[in-house]
Amino acid sequence: MIQSVDRALEILIYLYKADKEMGITQIAQDLGIYKSTVYRTLLTMENRGFISKNPETDKYWLGNRFFTMGKSVEKKIGIQDIIKPYAKALRDEFNVVVNVSILERDNGEQYRSVIIVKESANSILTLSPEIGSHSLCHCSSVGKCLLAFSEDIDLSLYDEGMQRYTENTLITRQQLEDELKKVRANGYAIEKEEQEEGLACIGAPILGQNGYAVAAISM
């Protein structure tokens, strides 16, 4: 491990998850890093285009280089082009929002799903995240599918409980384990008002040749 590189990556991941501009003091406080170290790290990444500073607020967020690099990665993933026709067919037949997501792993943190394909419908939803958006896996149908059908999932990350969004949200490891058993048995997952009241969702895993999920699709 190279400490300075690891620190820079920690700051980038922090800003990505914050999803907004953050100041040096707040970053240092939240991550437990000296302000001077945060400043030097941000300045170095800003010089390379990975960090952008708002001159009006003196706050920082991810730079434009991530957009261009992300587009390059998107082209290499390949699964989007394969799944898009099927996602569009589901959208057209049922007039619903269809999302395809992949699993995001971050050492020591609970798993998230990241949207890589979205087909919008005419229906009105208060919760309709865009491509690149991420959400915790325990409270979504795609997240449950990814946890149930992915390799090397560490459920000990849920020993301390999970974030509650509604009265239906799973909040204990035992609840999650029981739910994942159902998902494996049924081959699909249901989210019933677990992120937002009035919103339901059904998802299924997209399996690779090895039988593990490479993604999951929901509507």
MARLUM-191920 format. One record per atom (N, C-alpha, C): residue in three letters; x, y, z. Coordinates in steps of 0.05 Angstrom, whole numbers, plus 5000, padded with zeros to 4 digits. Last residue first. Layout:
<pts>
AlaXYZ...
</pts>
This chain:
<pts>
Met424849354742Met422849534731Met420749584753Ser431749154733Ser429349194749Ser427349374734Ile437348714730Ile435448894716Ile432948914733Ala444348654744Ala441548594751Ala439748804737Ala450548324729Ala448848564732Ala446148464741Val452947854734Val454648064723Val453248334725Ala452247344782Ala451047584770Ala453247774759Tyr454546684764Tyr454446914782Tyr453347154767Gly455146284728Gly452846274745Gly452546494764Asn459046324691Asn459846194716Asn457446174735Gln456946634651Gln457246354646Gln457946194671Gly452647094688Gly454747024669Gly454946724666Leu445947344694Leu448047154702Leu450147114680Ile442547834722Ile443547764695Ile446047594700Pro436947774767Pro439847784761Pro440347724732Ala431448224772Ala432447954767Ala435447974760Gly426248574808Gly428748554794Gly429648264791Ile421049054818Ile421848774816Ile424348754799Cys418249524863Cys420149464842Cys420649164842Ala414350094886Ala415049804886Ala416749744861Leu412650634925Leu414250544903Leu414950244906Gly410050804970Gly408550814945Gly410150704921Glu415751065002Glu413050975005Glu411551004978Glu422150824985Glu420351054985Glu417450944986Gln424950364997Gln426450614994Gln424650854996Glu420949995003Glu423249985022Glu425150225020Glu416349854975Glu416350094991Glu418650085012Lys418749274960Lys416049384965Lys416249614985Glu422348934915Glu422649154934Glu419849284937Ile423948274901Ile421948474902Ile422648684922Ala427747864856Ala427448004881Ala425248214879Tyr428647184832Tyr428147464828Tyr427747594856Gly429146654844Gly430446744820Gly429947044814Asn427246404889Asn425346494869Asn426546574842Ala431846264917Ala429846064912Ala427946144889Arg434446764921Arg435746534907Arg433746324900Val430647044950Val431347134924Val432646914908Lys430546764999Lys428146774982Lys428846854953Lys435746885016Lys434946605012Lys432446594994Leu435247435023Leu436947335001Leu436447044995Glu431947455069Glu431047565043Glu432647455020Asp435347245108Asp432747105101Asp431747195074Glu439347635107Glu439947365100Glu437447205092Leu436348085125Leu437548085098Leu438247795089Gln434947935177Gln432847995157Gln433947985129Gln440147895198Gln438447665196Gln436247705176Arg441948425196Arg443248225180Arg441547985176Thr436648915194Thr438448735208Thr439648535189Ile433149215164Ile435049365181Ile436949185196Leu429349335106Leu430749135122Leu432949275138Thr423749775106Thr426649735100Thr427749515118Asn418649915118Asn419049655105Asn421949585100Glu418450425137Glu417850215156Glu418449935145Thr424250705102Thr421450685108Thr420950465130Tyr429850715110Tyr428550925094Tyr425550935099Arg435350565151Arg432450535147Arg431450775131Gln441550235141Gln440050485141Gln437150435135Met442949655182Met442949805157Met441150055160Gly447549315228Gly445049415218Gly445249575193Glu452349095240Glu451549325256Glu448949445247Asp453048705201Asp452748625229Asp451648855247Tyr454148765149Tyr451548845158Tyr450948775187Leu458948555138Leu458748845136Leu456148945146Ser458148015136Ser458948125162Ser458948435162Leu457347855085Leu455047965099Leu455748065127Asp460847905030Asp461447905059Asp459148025074Ile461047504973Ile459547714987Ile460047685017Asp463347174931Asp464947294953Asp463547534966Glu459147314874Glu461147154887Glu462547314909Ser451947424871Ser454747494866Ser456647324883Phe446647344884Phe447847184862Phe450747264855Ala445147674925Ala444347394926Ala445847224906Leu446948184911Leu447948054935Leu447447754935Leu443948264865Leu446848264863Leu448048134888Cys438748244886Cys439548044866Cys442548034864Lys438848694920Lys438448424931Lys439348204912Gly439449094880Gly441449054901Gly441248774913Val434749064852Val437248994839Val439448944859Ser431149214894Ser430948944881Ser433448874867Ser433749514953Ser432949524926Ser432849244914Cys436249525003Cys433549625001Cys432549664972His441449355004His439549205021His436649295017Cys444849664972Cys443649424961Cys441449304978Leu444450374963Leu445150144980Leu443549894972Ser446050654899Ser444250624922Ser445150374938His448151134850His448550894866His446650894890Ser448251354782Ser447251374809Ser447751114824Gly449551234730Gly451651304748Gly450851334777Ile443451484704Ile445851314700Ile448151414717Glu438951724757Glu440151724731Glu442451524729Pro432951534793Pro435751604791Pro436851574763Ser427351694813Ser428051594787Ser430951674781Leu422351784853Leu425051674855Leu425751544829Thr417451954837Thr419052144853Thr421952044857Leu415151844771Leu416351734796Leu417751954811Ile410451764723Ile411651964741Ile412551834766Ser411351454659Ser410251454686Ser411751654703Asn413751414611Asn412151644615Asn410951664644Ala420551184624Ala417851154614Ala416251414619Ser427451054607Ser425351204621Ser422651154608Glu432350624620Glu430350674599Glu427950804613Lys439150594634Lys436550684643Lys434750734619Val444950264657Val443050294635Val440450394647Ile447750284704Ile449250314679Ile447450344654Ile447550454772Ile446050434747Ile447850474723Val450250064823Val450650304806Val449150264779Ser449349884891Ser448949824862Ser449150084847Arg453649724946Arg451949904931Arg451549804903Tyr455149445010Tyr455049434981Tyr452949624970Gln458449775064Gln456349615054Gln456049655024Glu465649775070Glu463049915068Glu460949735056Gly470549515067Gly469549595093Gly466949735093Asn471949695001Asn472949555025Asn471849685051Asp466749674959Asp468649864971Asp469449754998Arg463549504899Arg464949414923Arg466849624933Glu457649514865Glu459949684872Glu461049574899Leu454549154812Leu455349164841Leu457749344845Ile450149474765Ile452349294772Ile453049344801Ser443649514733Ser445649594753Ser447849384757Val438649784694Val440649564696Val442949664713Asn431749964697Asn434550014703Asn436149764703Val426050244670Val427650004671Val430550074676Val419750514686Val422650564684Val424150304688Val414250284644Val415550324670Val418550404665Asn410750054605Asn410850344611Asn411950404639Phe410949534587Phe409649584613Phe409549874621Glu413149554536Glu410949374541Glu409449454566Asp417349924539Asp415149964520Asp412749804527Arg420749684578Arg419649954582Arg417149994564Leu422049204553Leu420549204578Leu419249474583Ala424849404509Ala422449244505Ala420749234530Lys429149654534Lys427249814519Lys424649664515Ala431749204554Ala430749404572Ala428749584559Tyr433148954506Tyr431348814524Tyr430149014545Pro436749324484Pro434349254470Pro432249114487Lys440949344527Lys439149574520Lys436649494505Ile444448914532Ile441948914548Ile439949134540Ile448749014498Ile447348754497Ile444648784510Asp450649514512Asp449649474485Asp448049214482Gln452149414566Gln450049604559Gln448849554532Ile456449074566Ile453848954573Ile451649154566Gly461249374555Gly459949204535Gly457149114541Ile465649634578Ile464049454593Ile462449264575Lys468050004543Lys469349744547Lys467549544561Lys464950454546Lys465150324520Lys466250044523Glu465950604599Glu463250524591Glu463250364565Val471150774597Val470550524612Val467850424603Ser470351254569Ser472051044558Ser471550774571Lys467051534604Lys466051464578Lys467651244565Gly470751604646Gly468351434650Gly467151354624Met474251964624Met475251694630Met472851504633Thr470952414619Thr472152294595Thr473152014600Phe469552474674Phe467452444653Phe468652304629Phe474352554700Phe472752314706Phe470652264685Arg475853054683Arg477352824673Arg475852564678Asn473053444711Asn472053354685Asn473453104674Gly473153264782Gly473753414758Gly472753294733Leu469153284841Leu470553134821Leu470853294795Trp470053874883Trp468653634875Trp470253504852Tyr470654364935Tyr471754184915Tyr469853964908Lys470255074950Lys469654794955Lys470454624931Asp470255624945Asp472655494955Asp472155204963Thr466055884922Thr465555764948Thr468055644961Glu468156084875Glu466256254890Glu465856144919Pro471355704851Pro472555944862Pro470756124878Asn471155044861Asn469255254855Asn470455514867Lys475654584833Lys475154774855Lys473254994846Ser476053904817Ser475254174808Ser474554344832Ile480453374803Ile478953524822Ile478453804811Phe483253174761Phe481452984774Phe479753124796Gly486953484735Gly484253484725Gly482353304739Arg491853554757Arg491653344737Arg488753314727Asn491053954795Asn492954004773Asn492853804751Glu487753684830Glu486653894814Glu488453954790Met491353344855Met489353224837Met488053434819Thr494253724884Thr495553544865Thr493653434845Leu490253954916Leu491654114897Leu493053944876Leu488753514948Leu486853624929Leu488153794908Thr493553454976Thr492553234960Thr490553334939Arg493953935004Arg496053854985Arg495053634966Tyr489153905035Tyr489654125016Tyr491654044995Val489953455067Val487753465048Val488153675027Thr494353645096Thr494653405079Thr492453395058Ser492154065124Ser494354115106Ser494753885086Lys488353795156Lys487453975135Lys489654035115Tyr489353095168Tyr490153375173Tyr489253545149Ile483552675172Ile486152735159Ile486753035165Gly478452455181Gly480552435202Gly483352485191Leu474152505148Leu476052295142Leu478252265163Asp471352945169Asp469952685164Asp471852455160Gln475353345172Gln473953255196Gln472652975191Ala476953405118Ala478853325139Ala477553215163Ile472053575096Ile473353325087Ile475353225108Gln471254055124Gln469353835127Gln470553575118Thr475754355106Thr475254305135Thr473454065139Ile474954385050Ile477254245062Ile476854175091Gly468154265028Gly470354435036Gly472554275049Met464953984970Met465653974999Met468054155004Glu459553904925Glu462054024932Glu462454024962Lys456553234922Lys456453524922Lys459153644929Asp456652694933Asp455052784911Asp454653084911Ala459052364970Ala457752604980Ala455952724959Lys461351984937Lys459051904953Lys457652144965Tyr465552294914Tyr463552154897Tyr461052084913Leu468352444959Leu467052644944Leu464852524926Tyr470351934975Tyr468752094994Tyr467052304978Ile473451794932Ile471051634938Ile469151784956Leu477452184937Leu475752174913Leu473152014918Ile479652054987Ile478352314983Ile476552304959Glu481751554975Glu479751574996Glu478151834994Leu485551674937Leu483251524929Leu480951544950Ala489151944971Ala487852084948Ala485351944939Arg490651525005Arg489251765016Arg487851914994Asp493251184969Asp490851094983Asp489251324994Val497551514957Val495651434936Val493051344948Ser500051545007Ser499151794994Ser497151734971Gln501351005018Gln499451155035Gln498351405021Ile501250444982Ile502550704982Ile500550894995Met501749765000Met500050005000Met501750255000
</pts>
